Amino acid sequence: VNNHKILNVHYRLCLKWVAVIFFTLIIVAGSERDKRVITTLKYSRYYVKPTVVNGKPARENQFPYLVSLKEPFRRISRTRIEWASFCGGSIISESKVLTAAHCFESYNFYYLRNPRPIRAVAGSLRTKLIHSGESETTENTQWRKISRVIIHRQFHFPSNDIALCFVDKIWMFNRNIDYIRTAKWRADYATKCVASGYGKTNSSVDDSISPILLMANISVLSRHTCSRLWEINMDTFICTDSALRDVAEGDSGGPLVCHETIDPAEEGEIGLLVGVVSGKNFDLTTLFTRVSEYHDWIDRNFASRFRSGVLYFIIVLLVH
């Protein structure tokens, strides 16, 4: 009888612990799902890297402002290194590239503190390239070392997801490589917009990244619609309806360019840089950092860099 009672006690204890573990797993699983779903776009560093899906191959010279930020993938020999893209960016002046702050978030912001290993490459349509890594200008491509990276001081993904890269040598503009003007006005944009990057040929998880540059037409939502859907003020973002219409997304840090805007900054046929690709939510909708909201920040950092250069030049003259 005593043995039977002891077995019953152990049985009840086992059931109790099974129940505790079961509900604990449910809570943990639910919390993890909530963290991905609820906080991905508002507060968290947890994000899905966006890539172009169902994109079309880009034509040569179609996006002269687009650069690929590359990191060393493997060393082949002393002077030959294979480089792979980790983010996109846009040339906005002779020495400046606009991209996303979260591109430098890995390894405790290592590339922000030490940008020397990374390169900015313009004019190439391929994601992986073999090169020495030295700054170089050819007829079709230009390689530049990154001398400095600035991210927004209040960056906390996806808020203020914007950054500037300064290259060690100025870009030489030609028909293959050119800058794009940045948006200044807070406005809604027509659906005639385009994103470009090294993405997937379709939405399958198993598909590999495209070895060539892709482009895709993007349909954007108004600020009012975006804020209503997310139930918060979304004036610093540009939202897409890609989950509804299967519209593609661009690479992290890459450009969203619109045409025929009302912004006076737009000139010519190249279009206007209105957004920087930030991240994707669980439903595959994409958020772009709204460039016009950071117009003063961009100009302020450019001005400080310019003043530093002038001061250095004056010091050199005085010394000599």
C-alpha positions in Angstrom: 0.0 0.0 0.0 2.8 2.4 0.9 4.6 1.7 -2.3 1.4 2.4 -4.2 1.0 5.7 -2.4 4.6 6.6 -3.2 4.1 5.8 -6.8 1.0 8.0 -6.9 2.9 10.9 -5.4 5.7 10.5 -7.9 3.1 10.3 -10.7 1.4 13.5 -9.6 4.7 15.2 -9.3 5.7 14.1 -12.8 2.4 15.4 -14.2 2.9 18.7 -12.4 6.4 19.1 -13.9 5.2 18.1 -17.3 2.5 20.7 -17.1 4.9 23.4 -15.9 7.4 22.6 -18.7 4.6 22.5 -21.3 3.2 25.9 -20.4 6.7 27.4 -20.1 7.4 26.3 -23.6 4.2 27.9 -24.8 5.1 31.1 -23.1 8.6 31.1 -24.5 7.4 30.3 -28.0 4.7 32.9 -27.7 7.2 35.5 -26.4 9.6 34.8 -29.2 6.9 35.1 -31.8 5.7 38.4 -30.3 9.3 39.7 -30.3 9.6 39.0 -34.0 6.2 40.2 -34.9 5.5 43.1 -32.6 8.9 44.6 -32.1 10.6 44.0 -35.4 9.5 47.3 -36.9 9.2 49.4 -33.8 11.8 48.8 -31.2 14.0 45.7 -31.8 17.2 44.9 -33.5 15.6 41.7 -34.8 15.0 42.1 -38.5 14.8 40.1 -41.7 17.3 41.2 -44.3 15.3 42.4 -47.2 16.2 41.3 -50.7 14.8 42.0 -54.2 12.3 39.3 -55.0 11.0 38.6 -58.5 13.3 41.3 -59.8 14.5 41.8 -63.3 18.2 42.0 -64.3 19.3 45.6 -64.3 20.8 47.1 -67.4 24.3 48.6 -67.5 24.3 52.3 -66.5 20.7 52.0 -65.3 21.6 52.8 -61.7 24.8 54.9 -61.8 24.4 56.1 -58.2 24.1 52.6 -56.7 27.1 51.2 -54.8 27.7 47.8 -53.2 29.3 47.8 -49.8 31.6 44.8 -49.7 33.5 42.9 -47.1 36.3 40.4 -47.7 34.9 36.9 -48.3 38.1 34.9 -48.8 41.7 35.6 -49.6 42.9 33.9 -52.8 46.4 35.3 -52.8 48.3 38.2 -51.4 46.9 40.6 -53.9 43.6 38.8 -54.8 40.6 38.8 -52.5 37.1 37.7 -53.1 34.6 40.4 -52.0 30.9 39.9 -51.2 28.2 42.5 -50.9 26.7 43.0 -47.4 24.6 46.1 -48.1 23.8 48.6 -50.7 24.1 52.4 -50.8 23.7 55.5 -52.9 26.3 58.1 -54.1 25.0 61.5 -53.1 28.1 63.6 -53.5 31.7 63.2 -54.7 32.8 61.7 -51.4 29.6 60.5 -49.7 27.4 57.4 -49.8 24.0 57.2 -48.1 23.0 53.8 -46.6 21.3 52.2 -43.5 22.7 52.4 -40.0 21.8 48.7 -39.3 24.4 47.7 -42.0 27.1 48.4 -39.4 25.3 46.8 -36.4 26.9 43.4 -36.6 29.8 42.4 -34.3 29.0 45.2 -31.9 29.3 47.9 -34.6 32.7 46.7 -35.6 32.7 48.3 -39.1 31.4 51.6 -37.6 34.5 51.7 -35.4 36.8 50.2 -37.9 35.7 50.7 -41.5 39.1 50.0 -43.1 38.2 46.4 -44.1 35.1 47.4 -46.2 34.9 48.8 -49.7 32.4 50.8 -51.7 32.1 49.6 -55.3 30.3 51.5 -58.1 29.6 50.5 -61.6 29.6 46.7 -61.2 26.5 44.6 -61.7 27.9 41.6 -59.8 27.7 40.8 -56.1 31.0 38.8 -55.8 34.2 40.2 -57.2 37.8 39.4 -57.1 40.0 42.4 -56.5 43.0 43.6 -54.5 40.8 46.0 -52.5 42.9 49.1 -53.4 41.1 52.2 -54.5 40.9 52.2 -58.2 39.2 53.9 -61.1 38.6 52.2 -64.4 36.3 52.9 -67.3 33.4 50.8 -65.9 34.0 50.4 -62.2 35.4 52.3 -59.3 36.6 50.9 -56.0 36.9 53.1 -52.9 38.0 52.5 -49.3 35.8 53.7 -46.6 37.5 56.3 -44.4 34.7 57.1 -42.0 31.1 56.0 -41.1 28.6 58.1 -39.3 25.3 56.7 -38.1 22.4 58.6 -36.6 23.0 59.1 -32.9 19.4 58.0 -32.0 19.5 54.9 -34.1 17.6 52.0 -32.7 16.4 49.7 -35.4 14.3 50.6 -37.3 14.1 54.2 -35.9 16.7 56.6 -37.5 18.1 53.8 -39.6 20.4 56.0 -41.7 24.1 56.3 -42.1 26.8 58.1 -44.2 30.0 56.6 -45.5 32.9 58.8 -46.6 35.2 57.4 -49.3 39.0 57.9 -49.2 39.1 59.3 -52.8 36.3 61.2 -54.6 34.2 59.5 -57.2 35.0 60.3 -60.8 31.6 60.9 -62.4 30.9 59.5 -65.9 28.1 57.8 -67.7 28.5 54.7 -65.5 28.9 56.3 -62.2 27.0 59.4 -61.0 25.4 60.9 -57.9 21.6 61.2 -57.2 19.9 64.0 -55.4 18.2 63.4 -52.1 14.6 64.4 -51.3 14.0 67.5 -49.3 10.2 67.9 -49.1 7.9 65.8 -46.9 5.5 64.5 -49.4 3.7 61.4 -50.6 5.1 59.8 -53.7 3.5 58.3 -56.8 3.7 54.6 -57.4 6.4 55.1 -60.0 9.3 54.1 -57.8 12.0 51.5 -58.2 14.4 49.6 -55.9 17.5 47.8 -56.8 19.8 45.2 -55.2 21.2 41.7 -55.1 18.2 39.7 -54.2 16.3 36.5 -55.0 14.7 35.6 -58.3 11.6 34.6 -56.4 10.2 34.4 -52.9 11.3 30.8 -52.1 13.4 30.6 -48.9 15.8 28.1 -50.5 16.7 30.4 -53.5 20.2 31.8 -53.4 21.1 35.4 -53.7 21.3 36.6 -57.3 24.9 37.0 -58.6 23.8 40.1 -60.7 22.0 43.3 -59.9 18.2 43.2 -59.9 15.6 45.9 -60.1 11.9 45.9 -59.2 9.1 48.4 -59.4 7.8 49.4 -56.0 4.3 50.6 -54.9 4.4 52.8 -51.9 1.7 53.9 -49.5 0.8 57.4 -48.3 1.9 58.6 -44.9 -1.6 58.6 -43.7 -2.2 55.0 -44.8 1.1 53.8 -43.4 0.5 55.4 -40.0 -3.1 54.0 -39.9 -1.9 50.5 -40.7 0.9 50.5 -38.1 -1.1 52.5 -35.5 1.8 54.8 -34.8 3.3 58.0 -36.4 5.2 56.7 -39.4 6.3 60.1 -40.9 10.0 59.0 -40.8 9.3 55.9 -42.9 8.0 55.0 -46.4 5.8 51.9 -46.4 5.1 49.5 -49.2 2.1 47.2 -49.9 4.4 44.4 -51.0 2.5 41.9 -48.9 -0.7 42.7 -50.8 0.7 42.9 -54.3 3.8 40.8 -54.1 6.0 43.8 -54.9 9.7 43.3 -54.5 12.0 44.8 -51.9 15.5 46.2 -52.2 18.7 45.2 -50.4 19.4 46.7 -47.0 20.8 50.2 -47.3 19.9 50.3 -51.0 17.9 53.1 -52.7 14.2 53.7 -53.3 14.0 56.1 -56.2 10.9 57.8 -57.4 10.2 59.8 -60.6 8.0 62.7 -61.4 7.8 63.9 -57.7 6.8 67.4 -56.7 10.1 67.8 -54.8 12.2 70.7 -56.3 15.3 68.7 -55.6 14.5 66.3 -58.5 16.3 67.1 -61.7 16.7 65.2 -64.9 15.8 61.6 -65.6 17.8 59.9 -62.9 15.0 60.4 -60.4 15.0 61.3 -56.7 16.4 59.3 -53.7 13.4 59.2 -51.4 14.1 56.1 -49.3 16.8 53.9 -47.8 15.9 50.2 -47.4 15.6 49.4 -43.7 13.9 46.1 -43.0 11.1 43.7 -43.4 8.3 42.6 -41.1 7.1 39.0 -40.7 4.4 39.6 -43.3 7.1 40.7 -45.8 6.1 44.3 -46.0 9.2 46.6 -46.3 10.0 49.8 -44.5 12.2 52.5 -46.1 13.8 55.3 -44.1 12.3 58.5 -45.4 15.2 60.5 -46.7 13.5 63.9 -46.6 13.1 63.6 -42.8 16.9 63.5 -42.5 17.7 66.2 -45.0 19.1 68.6 -42.3 21.1 65.7 -40.7 22.7 64.8 -44.1 23.6 68.4 -44.8 24.9 69.0 -41.2 27.3 66.0 -41.4 28.4 67.0 -44.9 29.1 70.5 -43.6 31.1 69.3 -40.6 33.2 67.1 -42.9 33.8 70.1 -45.3 34.9 72.4 -42.4 37.3 69.7 -41.2 38.9 69.5 -44.6 39.2 73.3 -44.9 40.7 73.5 -41.4 43.3 70.8 -42.3 44.2 72.6 -45.5 44.7 75.9 -43.5 46.9 74.1 -41.0 49.0 72.6 -43.8 49.5 76.0 -45.4 50.6 77.5 -42.0 53.0 74.7 -41.3 54.7 75.1 -44.7 
